Amino acid sequence: MSNKVAREELTKLYGYRCFLLGVLNEHNPLTYHHIEPKKRATVKNGALLARFEHNLFNKVQEHKPRIADDVNCGFQEYKKTKSILLLAELRNEIIEEIYSLGYEIEDTGKLLVLKRVA
């Protein structure tokens, strides 16, 4: 299954929604996230993330893989419960980790940008 087909199937099941509650628009489209990176694109192995939120997740995964694993487990739990509250908790966890890594999120008016704090 391709990323595109898996993304379309996930959208049918969970709606056009970022699993980290990112705002979707032309500058921040919905992407397919592999929960287990080296595995094939499937509905079971996938989550829907807006491009910016996907970048945030990848930054956390790069520096704090245990936190990323916890968030991926949260994505699997969301797929069972469809709890928006859970998604809000996962988003807060990722944002807190981004700040702890010395980054800030800047709103340029058109899109959000991740910047390293000097």
Phi and psi restraints in degrees (range 20) as a CNS / XPLOR table:
assign (resid 1 and name C) (resid 2 and name N)
       (resid 2 and name CA) (resid 2 and name C) 1.0 -79.7 20.0 2
assign (resid 2 and name N) (resid 2 and name CA)
       (resid 2 and name C) (resid 3 and name N) 1.0 161.8 20.0 2
assign (resid 2 and name C) (resid 3 and name N)
       (resid 3 and name CA) (resid 3 and name C) 1.0 -56.2 20.0 2
assign (resid 3 and name N) (resid 3 and name CA)
       (resid 3 and name C) (resid 4 and name N) 1.0 -40.9 20.0 2
assign (resid 3 and name C) (resid 4 and name N)
       (resid 4 and name CA) (resid 4 and name C) 1.0 -63.7 20.0 2
assign (resid 4 and name N) (resid 4 and name CA)
       (resid 4 and name C) (resid 5 and name N) 1.0 -45.6 20.0 2
assign (resid 4 and name C) (resid 5 and name N)
       (resid 5 and name CA) (resid 5 and name C) 1.0 -65.8 20.0 2
assign (resid 5 and name N) (resid 5 and name CA)
       (resid 5 and name C) (resid 6 and name N) 1.0 -43.2 20.0 2
assign (resid 5 and name C) (resid 6 and name N)
       (resid 6 and name CA) (resid 6 and name C) 1.0 -62.7 20.0 2
assign (resid 6 and name N) (resid 6 and name CA)
       (resid 6 and name C) (resid 7 and name N) 1.0 -41.3 20.0 2
assign (resid 6 and name C) (resid 7 and name N)
       (resid 7 and name CA) (resid 7 and name C) 1.0 -61.5 20.0 2
assign (resid 7 and name N) (resid 7 and name CA)
       (resid 7 and name C) (resid 8 and name N) 1.0 -43.3 20.0 2
assign (resid 7 and name C) (resid 8 and name N)
       (resid 8 and name CA) (resid 8 and name C) 1.0 -63.0 20.0 2
assign (resid 8 and name N) (resid 8 and name CA)
       (resid 8 and name C) (resid 9 and name N) 1.0 -41.1 20.0 2
assign (resid 8 and name C) (resid 9 and name N)
       (resid 9 and name CA) (resid 9 and name C) 1.0 -66.0 20.0 2
assign (resid 9 and name N) (resid 9 and name CA)
       (resid 9 and name C) (resid 10 and name N) 1.0 -42.4 20.0 2
assign (resid 9 and name C) (resid 10 and name N)
       (resid 10 and name CA) (resid 10 and name C) 1.0 -62.4 20.0 2
assign (resid 10 and name N) (resid 10 and name CA)
       (resid 10 and name C) (resid 11 and name N) 1.0 -38.4 20.0 2
assign (resid 10 and name C) (resid 11 and name N)
       (resid 11 and name CA) (resid 11 and name C) 1.0 -64.0 20.0 2
assign (resid 11 and name N) (resid 11 and name CA)
       (resid 11 and name C) (resid 12 and name N) 1.0 -38.6 20.0 2
assign (resid 11 and name C) (resid 12 and name N)
       (resid 12 and name CA) (resid 12 and name C) 1.0 -62.8 20.0 2
assign (resid 12 and name N) (resid 12 and name CA)
       (resid 12 and name C) (resid 13 and name N) 1.0 -38.2 20.0 2
assign (resid 12 and name C) (resid 13 and name N)
       (resid 13 and name CA) (resid 13 and name C) 1.0 -79.9 20.0 2
assign (resid 13 and name N) (resid 13 and name CA)
       (resid 13 and name C) (resid 14 and name N) 1.0 -38.3 20.0 2
assign (resid 13 and name C) (resid 14 and name N)
       (resid 14 and name CA) (resid 14 and name C) 1.0 -119.3 20.0 2
assign (resid 14 and name N) (resid 14 and name CA)
       (resid 14 and name C) (resid 15 and name N) 1.0 2.0 20.0 2
assign (resid 14 and name C) (resid 15 and name N)
       (resid 15 and name CA) (resid 15 and name C) 1.0 83.1 20.0 2
assign (resid 15 and name N) (resid 15 and name CA)
       (resid 15 and name C) (resid 16 and name N) 1.0 171.9 20.0 2
assign (resid 15 and name C) (resid 16 and name N)
       (resid 16 and name CA) (resid 16 and name C) 1.0 -83.0 20.0 2
assign (resid 16 and name N) (resid 16 and name CA)
       (resid 16 and name C) (resid 17 and name N) 1.0 78.1 20.0 2
assign (resid 16 and name C) (resid 17 and name N)
       (resid 17 and name CA) (resid 17 and name C) 1.0 -141.3 20.0 2
assign (resid 17 and name N) (resid 17 and name CA)
       (resid 17 and name C) (resid 18 and name N) 1.0 134.9 20.0 2
assign (resid 17 and name C) (resid 18 and name N)
       (resid 18 and name CA) (resid 18 and name C) 1.0 -75.8 20.0 2
assign (resid 18 and name N) (resid 18 and name CA)
       (resid 18 and name C) (resid 19 and name N) 1.0 132.0 20.0 2
assign (resid 18 and name C) (resid 19 and name N)
       (resid 19 and name CA) (resid 19 and name C) 1.0 -71.2 20.0 2
assign (resid 19 and name N) (resid 19 and name CA)
       (resid 19 and name C) (resid 20 and name N) 1.0 -6.9 20.0 2
assign (resid 19 and name C) (resid 20 and name N)
       (resid 20 and name CA) (resid 20 and name C) 1.0 -113.4 20.0 2
assign (resid 20 and name N) (resid 20 and name CA)
       (resid 20 and name C) (resid 21 and name N) 1.0 18.9 20.0 2
assign (resid 20 and name C) (resid 21 and name N)
       (resid 21 and name CA) (resid 21 and name C) 1.0 56.9 20.0 2
assign (resid 21 and name N) (resid 21 and name CA)
       (resid 21 and name C) (resid 22 and name N) 1.0 34.1 20.0 2
assign (resid 21 and name C) (resid 22 and name N)
       (resid 22 and name CA) (resid 22 and name C) 1.0 -73.0 20.0 2
assign (resid 22 and name N) (resid 22 and name CA)
       (resid 22 and name C) (resid 23 and name N) 1.0 152.1 20.0 2
assign (resid 22 and name C) (resid 23 and name N)
       (resid 23 and name CA) (resid 23 and name C) 1.0 -78.8 20.0 2
assign (resid 23 and name N) (resid 23 and name CA)
       (resid 23 and name C) (resid 24 and name N) 1.0 125.0 20.0 2
assign (resid 23 and name C) (resid 24 and name N)
       (resid 24 and name CA) (resid 24 and name C) 1.0 -93.8 20.0 2
assign (resid 24 and name N) (resid 24 and name CA)
       (resid 24 and name C) (resid 25 and name N) 1.0 131.7 20.0 2
assign (resid 24 and name C) (resid 25 and name N)
       (resid 25 and name CA) (resid 25 and name C) 1.0 -159.3 20.0 2
assign (resid 25 and name N) (resid 25 and name CA)
       (resid 25 and name C) (resid 26 and name N) 1.0 -174.0 20.0 2
assign (resid 25 and name C) (resid 26 and name N)
       (resid 26 and name CA) (resid 26 and name C) 1.0 -63.6 20.0 2
assign (resid 26 and name N) (resid 26 and name CA)
       (resid 26 and name C) (resid 27 and name N) 1.0 -27.1 20.0 2
assign (resid 26 and name C) (resid 27 and name N)
       (resid 27 and name CA) (resid 27 and name C) 1.0 -89.1 20.0 2
assign (resid 27 and name N) (resid 27 and name CA)
       (resid 27 and name C) (resid 28 and name N) 1.0 -12.5 20.0 2
assign (resid 27 and name C) (resid 28 and name N)
       (resid 28 and name CA) (resid 28 and name C) 1.0 -139.1 20.0 2
assign (resid 28 and name N) (resid 28 and name CA)
       (resid 28 and name C) (resid 29 and name N) 1.0 67.5 20.0 2
assign (resid 28 and name C) (resid 29 and name N)
       (resid 29 and name CA) (resid 29 and name C) 1.0 -74.8 20.0 2
assign (resid 29 and name N) (resid 29 and name CA)
       (resid 29 and name C) (resid 30 and name N) 1.0 164.5 20.0 2
assign (resid 29 and name C) (resid 30 and name N)
       (resid 30 and name CA) (resid 30 and name C) 1.0 -73.5 20.0 2
assign (resid 30 and name N) (resid 30 and name CA)
       (resid 30 and name C) (resid 31 and name N) 1.0 135.6 20.0 2
assign (resid 30 and name C) (resid 31 and name N)
       (resid 31 and name CA) (resid 31 and name C) 1.0 -125.5 20.0 2
assign (resid 31 and name N) (resid 31 and name CA)
       (resid 31 and name C) (resid 32 and name N) 1.0 165.3 20.0 2
assign (resid 31 and name C) (resid 32 and name N)
       (resid 32 and name CA) (resid 32 and name C) 1.0 -94.5 20.0 2
assign (resid 32 and name N) (resid 32 and name CA)
       (resid 32 and name C) (resid 33 and name N) 1.0 128.8 20.0 2
assign (resid 32 and name C) (resid 33 and name N)
       (resid 33 and name CA) (resid 33 and name C) 1.0 -111.0 20.0 2
assign (resid 33 and name N) (resid 33 and name CA)
       (resid 33 and name C) (resid 34 and name N) 1.0 127.1 20.0 2
assign (resid 33 and name C) (resid 34 and name N)
       (resid 34 and name CA) (resid 34 and name C) 1.0 -80.8 20.0 2
assign (resid 34 and name N) (resid 34 and name CA)
       (resid 34 and name C) (resid 35 and name N) 1.0 118.5 20.0 2
assign (resid 34 and name C) (resid 35 and name N)
       (resid 35 and name CA) (resid 35 and name C) 1.0 -67.4 20.0 2
assign (resid 35 and name N) (resid 35 and name CA)
       (resid 35 and name C) (resid 36 and name N) 1.0 -44.2 20.0 2
assign (resid 35 and name C) (resid 36 and name N)
       (resid 36 and name CA) (resid 36 and name C) 1.0 -108.0 20.0 2
assign (resid 36 and name N) (resid 36 and name CA)
       (resid 36 and name C) (resid 37 and name N) 1.0 105.8 20.0 2
assign (resid 36 and name C) (resid 37 and name N)
       (resid 37 and name CA) (resid 37 and name C) 1.0 -53.0 20.0 2
assign (resid 37 and name N) (resid 37 and name CA)
       (resid 37 and name C) (resid 38 and name N) 1.0 -37.4 20.0 2
assign (resid 37 and name C) (resid 38 and name N)
       (resid 38 and name CA) (resid 38 and name C) 1.0 -91.4 20.0 2
assign (resid 38 and name N) (resid 38 and name CA)
       (resid 38 and name C) (resid 39 and name N) 1.0 4.5 20.0 2
assign (resid 38 and name C) (resid 39 and name N)
       (resid 39 and name CA) (resid 39 and name C) 1.0 -95.6 20.0 2
assign (resid 39 and name N) (resid 39 and name CA)
       (resid 39 and name C) (resid 40 and name N) 1.0 163.8 20.0 2
assign (resid 39 and name C) (resid 40 and name N)
       (resid 40 and name CA) (resid 40 and name C) 1.0 -65.0 20.0 2
assign (resid 40 and name N) (resid 40 and name CA)
       (resid 40 and name C) (resid 41 and name N) 1.0 159.5 20.0 2
assign (resid 40 and name C) (resid 41 and name N)
       (resid 41 and name CA) (resid 41 and name C) 1.0 -75.2 20.0 2
assign (resid 41 and name N) (resid 41 and name CA)
       (resid 41 and name C) (resid 42 and name N) 1.0 117.4 20.0 2
assign (resid 41 and name C) (resid 42 and name N)
       (resid 42 and name CA) (resid 42 and name C) 1.0 -143.4 20.0 2
assign (resid 42 and name N) (resid 42 and name CA)
       (resid 42 and name C) (resid 43 and name N) 1.0 167.0 20.0 2
assign (resid 42 and name C) (resid 43 and name N)
       (resid 43 and name CA) (resid 43 and name C) 1.0 -63.0 20.0 2
assign (resid 43 and name N) (resid 43 and name CA)
       (resid 43 and name C) (resid 44 and name N) 1.0 -42.8 20.0 2
assign (resid 43 and name C) (resid 44 and name N)
       (resid 44 and name CA) (resid 44 and name C) 1.0 -63.5 20.0 2
assign (resid 44 and name N) (resid 44 and name CA)
       (resid 44 and name C) (resid 45 and name N) 1.0 -37.7 20.0 2
assign (resid 44 and name C) (resid 45 and name N)
       (resid 45 and name CA) (resid 45 and name C) 1.0 -93.1 20.0 2
assign (resid 45 and name N) (resid 45 and name CA)
       (resid 45 and name C) (resid 46 and name N) 1.0 11.3 20.0 2
assign (resid 45 and name C) (resid 46 and name N)
       (resid 46 and name CA) (resid 46 and name C) 1.0 -119.4 20.0 2
assign (resid 46 and name N) (resid 46 and name CA)
       (resid 46 and name C) (resid 47 and name N) 1.0 157.3 20.0 2
assign (resid 46 and name C) (resid 47 and name N)
       (resid 47 and name CA) (resid 47 and name C) 1.0 -140.1 20.0 2
assign (resid 47 and name N) (resid 47 and name CA)
       (resid 47 and name C) (resid 48 and name N) 1.0 155.5 20.0 2
assign (resid 47 and name C) (resid 48 and name N)
       (resid 48 and name CA) (resid 48 and name C) 1.0 -99.4 20.0 2
assign (resid 48 and name N) (resid 48 and name CA)
       (resid 48 and name C) (resid 49 and name N) 1.0 122.0 20.0 2
assign (resid 48 and name C) (resid 49 and name N)
       (resid 49 and name CA) (resid 49 and name C) 1.0 -132.2 20.0 2
assign (resid 49 and name N) (resid 49 and name CA)
       (resid 49 and name C) (resid 50 and name N) 1.0 137.8 20.0 2
assign (resid 49 and name C) (resid 50 and name N)
       (resid 50 and name CA) (resid 50 and name C) 1.0 -65.6 20.0 2
assign (resid 50 and name N) (resid 50 and name CA)
       (resid 50 and name C) (resid 51 and name N) 1.0 152.9 20.0 2
assign (resid 50 and name C) (resid 51 and name N)
       (resid 51 and name CA) (resid 51 and name C) 1.0 -52.9 20.0 2
assign (resid 51 and name N) (resid 51 and name CA)
       (resid 51 and name C) (resid 52 and name N) 1.0 -48.0 20.0 2
assign (resid 51 and name C) (resid 52 and name N)
       (resid 52 and name CA) (resid 52 and name C) 1.0 -63.9 20.0 2
assign (resid 52 and name N) (resid 52 and name CA)
       (resid 52 and name C) (resid 53 and name N) 1.0 -44.5 20.0 2
assign (resid 52 and name C) (resid 53 and name N)
       (resid 53 and name CA) (resid 53 and name C) 1.0 -65.3 20.0 2
assign (resid 53 and name N) (resid 53 and name CA)
       (resid 53 and name C) (resid 54 and name N) 1.0 -33.1 20.0 2
assign (resid 53 and name C) (resid 54 and name N)
       (resid 54 and name CA) (resid 54 and name C) 1.0 -63.7 20.0 2
assign (resid 54 and name N) (resid 54 and name CA)
       (resid 54 and name C) (resid 55 and name N) 1.0 -41.8 20.0 2
assign (resid 54 and name C) (resid 55 and name N)
       (resid 55 and name CA) (resid 55 and name C) 1.0 -63.4 20.0 2
assign (resid 55 and name N) (resid 55 and name CA)
       (resid 55 and name C) (resid 56 and name N) 1.0 -41.0 20.0 2
assign (resid 55 and name C) (resid 56 and name N)
       (resid 56 and name CA) (resid 56 and name C) 1.0 -61.0 20.0 2
assign (resid 56 and name N) (resid 56 and name CA)
       (resid 56 and name C) (resid 57 and name N) 1.0 -47.6 20.0 2
assign (resid 56 and name C) (resid 57 and name N)
       (resid 57 and name CA) (resid 57 and name C) 1.0 -57.9 20.0 2
assign (resid 57 and name N) (resid 57 and name CA)
       (resid 57 and name C) (resid 58 and name N) 1.0 -46.9 20.0 2
assign (resid 57 and name C) (resid 58 and name N)
       (resid 58 and name CA) (resid 58 and name C) 1.0 -61.4 20.0 2
assign (resid 58 and name N) (resid 58 and name CA)
       (resid 58 and name C) (resid 59 and name N) 1.0 -36.3 20.0 2
assign (resid 58 and name C) (resid 59 and name N)
       (resid 59 and name CA) (resid 59 and name C) 1.0 -65.7 20.0 2
assign (resid 59 and name N) (resid 59 and name CA)
       (resid 59 and name C) (resid 60 and name N) 1.0 -43.8 20.0 2
assign (resid 59 and name C) (resid 60 and name N)
       (resid 60 and name CA) (resid 60 and name C) 1.0 -64.1 20.0 2
assign (resid 60 and name N) (resid 60 and name CA)
       (resid 60 and name C) (resid 61 and name N) 1.0 -44.1 20.0 2
assign (resid 60 and name C) (resid 61 and name N)
       (resid 61 and name CA) (resid 61 and name C) 1.0 -60.2 20.0 2
assign (resid 61 and name N) (resid 61 and name CA)
       (resid 61 and name C) (resid 62 and name N) 1.0 -38.0 20.0 2
assign (resid 61 and name C) (resid 62 and name N)
       (resid 62 and name CA) (resid 62 and name C) 1.0 -63.4 20.0 2
assign (resid 62 and name N) (resid 62 and name CA)
       (resid 62 and name C) (resid 63 and name N) 1.0 -40.7 20.0 2
assign (resid 62 and name C) (resid 63 and name N)
       (resid 63 and name CA) (resid 63 and name C) 1.0 -100.7 20.0 2
assign (resid 63 and name N) (resid 63 and name CA)
       (resid 63 and name C) (resid 64 and name N) 1.0 -27.3 20.0 2
assign (resid 63 and name C) (resid 64 and name N)
       (resid 64 and name CA) (resid 64 and name C) 1.0 -138.9 20.0 2
assign (resid 64 and name N) (resid 64 and name CA)
       (resid 64 and name C) (resid 65 and name N) 1.0 72.3 20.0 2
assign (resid 64 and name C) (resid 65 and name N)
       (resid 65 and name CA) (resid 65 and name C) 1.0 -58.8 20.0 2
assign (resid 65 and name N) (resid 65 and name CA)
       (resid 65 and name C) (resid 66 and name N) 1.0 -30.7 20.0 2
assign (resid 65 and name C) (resid 66 and name N)
       (resid 66 and name CA) (resid 66 and name C) 1.0 -64.5 20.0 2
assign (resid 66 and name N) (resid 66 and name CA)
       (resid 66 and name C) (resid 67 and name N) 1.0 -41.1 20.0 2
assign (resid 66 and name C) (resid 67 and name N)
       (resid 67 and name CA) (resid 67 and name C) 1.0 -63.7 20.0 2
assign (resid 67 and name N) (resid 67 and name CA)
       (resid 67 and name C) (resid 68 and name N) 1.0 -43.7 20.0 2
assign (resid 67 and name C) (resid 68 and name N)
       (resid 68 and name CA) (resid 68 and name C) 1.0 -60.9 20.0 2
assign (resid 68 and name N) (resid 68 and name CA)
       (resid 68 and name C) (resid 69 and name N) 1.0 -40.1 20.0 2
assign (resid 68 and name C) (resid 69 and name N)
       (resid 69 and name CA) (resid 69 and name C) 1.0 -62.2 20.0 2
assign (resid 69 and name N) (resid 69 and name CA)
       (resid 69 and name C) (resid 70 and name N) 1.0 -41.5 20.0 2
assign (resid 69 and name C) (resid 70 and name N)
       (resid 70 and name CA) (resid 70 and name C) 1.0 -61.3 20.0 2
assign (resid 70 and name N) (resid 70 and name CA)
       (resid 70 and name C) (resid 71 and name N) 1.0 -42.9 20.0 2
assign (resid 70 and name C) (resid 71 and name N)
       (resid 71 and name CA) (resid 71 and name C) 1.0 -65.9 20.0 2
assign (resid 71 and name N) (resid 71 and name CA)
       (resid 71 and name C) (resid 72 and name N) 1.0 -40.7 20.0 2
assign (resid 71 and name C) (resid 72 and name N)
       (resid 72 and name CA) (resid 72 and name C) 1.0 -60.9 20.0 2
assign (resid 72 and name N) (resid 72 and name CA)
       (resid 72 and name C) (resid 73 and name N) 1.0 -38.8 20.0 2
assign (resid 72 and name C) (resid 73 and name N)
       (resid 73 and name CA) (resid 73 and name C) 1.0 -63.0 20.0 2
assign (resid 73 and name N) (resid 73 and name CA)
       (resid 73 and name C) (resid 74 and name N) 1.0 -37.2 20.0 2
assign (resid 73 and name C) (resid 74 and name N)
       (resid 74 and name CA) (resid 74 and name C) 1.0 -63.2 20.0 2
assign (resid 74 and name N) (resid 74 and name CA)
       (resid 74 and name C) (resid 75 and name N) 1.0 -37.9 20.0 2
assign (resid 74 and name C) (resid 75 and name N)
       (resid 75 and name CA) (resid 75 and name C) 1.0 -61.5 20.0 2
assign (resid 75 and name N) (resid 75 and name CA)
       (resid 75 and name C) (resid 76 and name N) 1.0 -42.6 20.0 2
assign (resid 75 and name C) (resid 76 and name N)
       (resid 76 and name CA) (resid 76 and name C) 1.0 -63.9 20.0 2
assign (resid 76 and name N) (resid 76 and name CA)
       (resid 76 and name C) (resid 77 and name N) 1.0 -40.0 20.0 2
assign (resid 76 and name C) (resid 77 and name N)
       (resid 77 and name CA) (resid 77 and name C) 1.0 -65.1 20.0 2
assign (resid 77 and name N) (resid 77 and name CA)
       (resid 77 and name C) (resid 78 and name N) 1.0 -41.5 20.0 2
assign (resid 77 and name C) (resid 78 and name N)
       (resid 78 and name CA) (resid 78 and name C) 1.0 -58.9 20.0 2
assign (resid 78 and name N) (resid 78 and name CA)
       (resid 78 and name C) (resid 79 and name N) 1.0 -39.9 20.0 2
assign (resid 78 and name C) (resid 79 and name N)
       (resid 79 and name CA) (resid 79 and name C) 1.0 -62.5 20.0 2
assign (resid 79 and name N) (resid 79 and name CA)
       (resid 79 and name C) (resid 80 and name N) 1.0 -25.2 20.0 2
assign (resid 79 and name C) (resid 80 and name N)
       (resid 80 and name CA) (resid 80 and name C) 1.0 -85.3 20.0 2
assign (resid 80 and name N) (resid 80 and name CA)
       (resid 80 and name C) (resid 81 and name N) 1.0 -39.7 20.0 2
assign (resid 80 and name C) (resid 81 and name N)
       (resid 81 and name CA) (resid 81 and name C) 1.0 -101.9 20.0 2
assign (resid 81 and name N) (resid 81 and name CA)
       (resid 81 and name C) (resid 82 and name N) 1.0 -25.4 20.0 2
assign (resid 81 and name C) (resid 82 and name N)
       (resid 82 and name CA) (resid 82 and name C) 1.0 56.0 20.0 2
assign (resid 82 and name N) (resid 82 and name CA)
       (resid 82 and name C) (resid 83 and name N) 1.0 36.4 20.0 2
assign (resid 82 and name C) (resid 83 and name N)
       (resid 83 and name CA) (resid 83 and name C) 1.0 -84.1 20.0 2
assign (resid 83 and name N) (resid 83 and name CA)
       (resid 83 and name C) (resid 84 and name N) 1.0 112.3 20.0 2
assign (resid 83 and name C) (resid 84 and name N)
       (resid 84 and name CA) (resid 84 and name C) 1.0 -64.8 20.0 2
assign (resid 84 and name N) (resid 84 and name CA)
       (resid 84 and name C) (resid 85 and name N) 1.0 -32.2 20.0 2
assign (resid 84 and name C) (resid 85 and name N)
       (resid 85 and name CA) (resid 85 and name C) 1.0 -59.9 20.0 2
assign (resid 85 and name N) (resid 85 and name CA)
       (resid 85 and name C) (resid 86 and name N) 1.0 -40.9 20.0 2
assign (resid 85 and name C) (resid 86 and name N)
       (resid 86 and name CA) (resid 86 and name C) 1.0 -62.3 20.0 2
assign (resid 86 and name N) (resid 86 and name CA)
       (resid 86 and name C) (resid 87 and name N) 1.0 -43.5 20.0 2
assign (resid 86 and name C) (resid 87 and name N)
       (resid 87 and name CA) (resid 87 and name C) 1.0 -61.2 20.0 2
assign (resid 87 and name N) (resid 87 and name CA)
       (resid 87 and name C) (resid 88 and name N) 1.0 -39.6 20.0 2
assign (resid 87 and name C) (resid 88 and name N)
       (resid 88 and name CA) (resid 88 and name C) 1.0 -62.6 20.0 2
assign (resid 88 and name N) (resid 88 and name CA)
       (resid 88 and name C) (resid 89 and name N) 1.0 -40.5 20.0 2
assign (resid 88 and name C) (resid 89 and name N)
       (resid 89 and name CA) (resid 89 and name C) 1.0 -64.2 20.0 2
assign (resid 89 and name N) (resid 89 and name CA)
       (resid 89 and name C) (resid 90 and name N) 1.0 -42.1 20.0 2
assign (resid 89 and name C) (resid 90 and name N)
       (resid 90 and name CA) (resid 90 and name C) 1.0 -64.3 20.0 2
assign (resid 90 and name N) (resid 90 and name CA)
       (resid 90 and name C) (resid 91 and name N) 1.0 -41.8 20.0 2
assign (resid 90 and name C) (resid 91 and name N)
       (resid 91 and name CA) (resid 91 and name C) 1.0 -61.6 20.0 2
assign (resid 91 and name N) (resid 91 and name CA)
       (resid 91 and name C) (resid 92 and name N) 1.0 -46.6 20.0 2
assign (resid 91 and name C) (resid 92 and name N)
       (resid 92 and name CA) (resid 92 and name C) 1.0 -59.5 20.0 2
assign (resid 92 and name N) (resid 92 and name CA)
       (resid 92 and name C) (resid 93 and name N) 1.0 -40.1 20.0 2
assign (resid 92 and name C) (resid 93 and name N)
       (resid 93 and name CA) (resid 93 and name C) 1.0 -62.5 20.0 2
assign (resid 93 and name N) (resid 93 and name CA)
       (resid 93 and name C) (resid 94 and name N) 1.0 -44.9 20.0 2
assign (resid 93 and name C) (resid 94 and name N)
       (resid 94 and name CA) (resid 94 and name C) 1.0 -64.3 20.0 2
assign (resid 94 and name N) (resid 94 and name CA)
       (resid 94 and name C) (resid 95 and name N) 1.0 -45.1 20.0 2
assign (resid 94 and name C) (resid 95 and name N)
       (resid 95 and name CA) (resid 95 and name C) 1.0 -62.2 20.0 2
assign (resid 95 and name N) (resid 95 and name CA)
       (resid 95 and name C) (resid 96 and name N) 1.0 -44.8 20.0 2
assign (resid 95 and name C) (resid 96 and name N)
       (resid 96 and name CA) (resid 96 and name C) 1.0 -58.7 20.0 2
assign (resid 96 and name N) (resid 96 and name CA)
       (resid 96 and name C) (resid 97 and name N) 1.0 -42.5 20.0 2
assign (resid 96 and name C) (resid 97 and name N)
       (resid 97 and name CA) (resid 97 and name C) 1.0 -67.2 20.0 2
assign (resid 97 and name N) (resid 97 and name CA)
       (resid 97 and name C) (resid 98 and name N) 1.0 -37.9 20.0 2
assign (resid 97 and name C) (resid 98 and name N)
       (resid 98 and name CA) (resid 98 and name C) 1.0 -59.9 20.0 2
assign (resid 98 and name N) (resid 98 and name CA)
       (resid 98 and name C) (resid 99 and name N) 1.0 -46.5 20.0 2
assign (resid 98 and name C) (resid 99 and name N)
       (resid 99 and name CA) (resid 99 and name C) 1.0 -64.4 20.0 2
assign (resid 99 and name N) (resid 99 and name CA)
       (resid 99 and name C) (resid 100 and name N) 1.0 -39.1 20.0 2
assign (resid 99 and name C) (resid 100 and name N)
       (resid 100 and name CA) (resid 100 and name C) 1.0 -67.1 20.0 2
assign (resid 100 and name N) (resid 100 and name CA)
       (resid 100 and name C) (resid 101 and name N) 1.0 -23.1 20.0 2
assign (resid 100 and name C) (resid 101 and name N)
       (resid 101 and name CA) (resid 101 and name C) 1.0 -83.3 20.0 2
assign (resid 101 and name N) (resid 101 and name CA)
       (resid 101 and name C) (resid 102 and name N) 1.0 -1.1 20.0 2
assign (resid 101 and name C) (resid 102 and name N)
       (resid 102 and name CA) (resid 102 and name C) 1.0 89.7 20.0 2
assign (resid 102 and name N) (resid 102 and name CA)
       (resid 102 and name C) (resid 103 and name N) 1.0 25.9 20.0 2
assign (resid 102 and name C) (resid 103 and name N)
       (resid 103 and name CA) (resid 103 and name C) 1.0 -110.9 20.0 2
assign (resid 103 and name N) (resid 103 and name CA)
       (resid 103 and name C) (resid 104 and name N) 1.0 160.0 20.0 2
assign (resid 103 and name C) (resid 104 and name N)
       (resid 104 and name CA) (resid 104 and name C) 1.0 -132.1 20.0 2
assign (resid 104 and name N) (resid 104 and name CA)
       (resid 104 and name C) (resid 105 and name N) 1.0 159.8 20.0 2
assign (resid 104 and name C) (resid 105 and name N)
       (resid 105 and name CA) (resid 105 and name C) 1.0 -110.0 20.0 2
assign (resid 105 and name N) (resid 105 and name CA)
       (resid 105 and name C) (resid 106 and name N) 1.0 121.3 20.0 2
assign (resid 105 and name C) (resid 106 and name N)
       (resid 106 and name CA) (resid 106 and name C) 1.0 -108.4 20.0 2
assign (resid 106 and name N) (resid 106 and name CA)
       (resid 106 and name C) (resid 107 and name N) 1.0 133.4 20.0 2
assign (resid 106 and name C) (resid 107 and name N)
       (resid 107 and name CA) (resid 107 and name C) 1.0 -96.2 20.0 2
assign (resid 107 and name N) (resid 107 and name CA)
       (resid 107 and name C) (resid 108 and name N) 1.0 112.6 20.0 2
assign (resid 107 and name C) (resid 108 and name N)
       (resid 108 and name CA) (resid 108 and name C) 1.0 -88.6 20.0 2
assign (resid 108 and name N) (resid 108 and name CA)
       (resid 108 and name C) (resid 109 and name N) 1.0 0.9 20.0 2
assign (resid 108 and name C) (resid 109 and name N)
       (resid 109 and name CA) (resid 109 and name C) 1.0 99.7 20.0 2
assign (resid 109 and name N) (resid 109 and name CA)
       (resid 109 and name C) (resid 110 and name N) 1.0 -40.8 20.0 2
assign (resid 109 and name C) (resid 110 and name N)
       (resid 110 and name CA) (resid 110 and name C) 1.0 -98.2 20.0 2
assign (resid 110 and name N) (resid 110 and name CA)
       (resid 110 and name C) (resid 111 and name N) 1.0 -36.4 20.0 2
assign (resid 110 and name C) (resid 111 and name N)
       (resid 111 and name CA) (resid 111 and name C) 1.0 -152.5 20.0 2
assign (resid 111 and name N) (resid 111 and name CA)
       (resid 111 and name C) (resid 112 and name N) 1.0 165.9 20.0 2
assign (resid 111 and name C) (resid 112 and name N)
       (resid 112 and name CA) (resid 112 and name C) 1.0 -92.3 20.0 2
assign (resid 112 and name N) (resid 112 and name CA)
       (resid 112 and name C) (resid 113 and name N) 1.0 142.8 20.0 2
assign (resid 112 and name C) (resid 113 and name N)
       (resid 113 and name CA) (resid 113 and name C) 1.0 -128.0 20.0 2
assign (resid 113 and name N) (resid 113 and name CA)
       (resid 113 and name C) (resid 114 and name N) 1.0 136.2 20.0 2
assign (resid 113 and name C) (resid 114 and name N)
       (resid 114 and name CA) (resid 114 and name C) 1.0 -92.1 20.0 2
assign (resid 114 and name N) (resid 114 and name CA)
       (resid 114 and name C) (resid 115 and name N) 1.0 123.4 20.0 2
assign (resid 114 and name C) (resid 115 and name N)
       (resid 115 and name CA) (resid 115 and name C) 1.0 -126.9 20.0 2
assign (resid 115 and name N) (resid 115 and name CA)
       (resid 115 and name C) (resid 116 and name N) 1.0 143.3 20.0 2
assign (resid 115 and name C) (resid 116 and name N)
       (resid 116 and name CA) (resid 116 and name C) 1.0 -77.6 20.0 2
assign (resid 116 and name N) (resid 116 and name CA)
       (resid 116 and name C) (resid 117 and name N) 1.0 131.4 20.0 2
assign (resid 116 and name C) (resid 117 and name N)
       (resid 117 and name CA) (resid 117 and name C) 1.0 -78.0 20.0 2
assign (resid 117 and name N) (resid 117 and name CA)
       (resid 117 and name C) (resid 118 and name N) 1.0 131.9 20.0 2
